[in-house]
């Protein structure tokens, strides 16, 4: 996936005749791909935090 993001960024930089809409679309695609790559880490952190919170609630009888 990182290679595709890099390729898309290079295409964006090397195509001076792109319309503004095409540039916006490609920038959005790069942003979405980067978000997708970071999603597993974010979900794992969220799960770990929820487990810690649940354990704390059990210890305090909540």
C-alpha positions in Angstrom: 0.0 0.0 0.0 2.9 2.4 0.7 4.1 1.9 -2.8 0.7 2.9 -4.2 0.6 6.0 -2.1 4.1 7.0 -3.2 3.2 6.3 -6.9 0.1 8.4 -6.6 2.1 11.2 -5.0 4.6 11.1 -7.8 1.9 11.2 -10.4 0.4 14.2 -8.7 3.8 15.9 -8.8 4.6 15.0 -12.4 1.3 15.9 -14.1 1.2 19.7 -14.5 -1.9 19.6 -16.7 -4.3 18.1 -14.1 -7.5 19.9 -13.4 -8.2 21.2 -9.9 -10.8 18.5 -9.4 -8.4 15.7 -10.4 -5.8 17.1 -8.0 -8.3 17.2 -5.2 -9.4 13.7 -5.9 -5.9 12.4 -5.9 -5.0 14.2 -2.7 -8.2 12.7 -1.1 -7.2 9.2 -2.3 -3.7 9.6 -0.8 -5.2 10.9 2.5 -7.7 8.0 2.6 -5.0 5.4 1.9 -2.8 6.8 4.7 -5.8 6.7 7.1 -6.5 3.1 6.1 -2.9 2.1 6.8 -3.0 3.6 10.3 -6.4 2.1 11.1 -5.1 -1.3 12.6 -2.9 0.6 15.1 -5.7 2.9 16.1 -8.2 0.0 16.5 -5.7 -1.9 18.6 -5.0 1.1 20.8 -8.8 1.6 21.3 -9.3 -2.1 22.2 -6.4 -2.0 24.7 -7.8 1.1 26.3 -11.3 -0.4 26.5 -9.9 -3.6 28.2 -8.0 -1.5 30.7 -11.1 0.5 31.5 -13.2 -2.6 31.8 -10.6 -4.1 34.2 -10.6 -0.9 36.3 -14.4 -1.0 36.5 -14.4 -4.6 37.7 -11.8 -3.8 40.4 -13.9 -0.9 41.7 -17.2 -2.7 41.4 -18.8 -0.4 38.9 
